[in-house]
Structure formats: C-alpha cells, structure tokens
Amino acid sequence: MSSQTEKKRTKINLVAVEKYFQDNEISMECPICKTSSWGIPNAQSIGGNAIPWGTGDGNMFMTGLPVLIMICAKCKFVRQHSLLENSIPGAIEEF
C-alpha cells in the first residue's frame, strides 16, 4: 500500500478526554463503588469502540455508534460516552 493510500490509525487522546470532562463538570466518580479510577481498553492503539446498530428484530449491521468505553478499576463497572460527530472534541487522534 502506498503512503498516499495508507489508512491512518486512530487512538484515544486521554488528555483531551480528561479536559472535556473537567470543562463540562462531568463526574469521574463510579456510580457503583464511588472510586474515580478508570481504564480505557486499548486507548493507545484503537480509536474507540462501537455499539452495533440493529433492526430491532435481532439483525445487526456491521457499523455502529462510536463510543468511548471506560472500565472502573475497582468494581469493573462499564460506562460509555458517545464519540459520534466529535462529541468529545479531540478525543480521537490519528497516529
């Protein structure tokens, strides 16, 4: 693949996510165990995850709603934030 047609990879910009949460007063507290330590799986190599779109009758599409998945370090509760249409500015960056 030539450098002109090579697809860029993306990753999660953790600094931009933290800034967005602080600027918008979004709590980092886990609603289950009240700690505030979160992990983002594959943040340095994958630009988010997706919740698949479906038809309501169990048929799923290959695309989905882009989301940032965060996992509580203590109780493993999973929280998600939309990455649709630059919902968290700068959260996805190319590398």
Summary of the structure (lengths in Angstrom):
residues: 95
radius of gyration: 15.3
end to end distance: 16.9
largest distance: 49.2
contacts: 217
relative contact order: 0.27
helix: 14%
strand: 34%
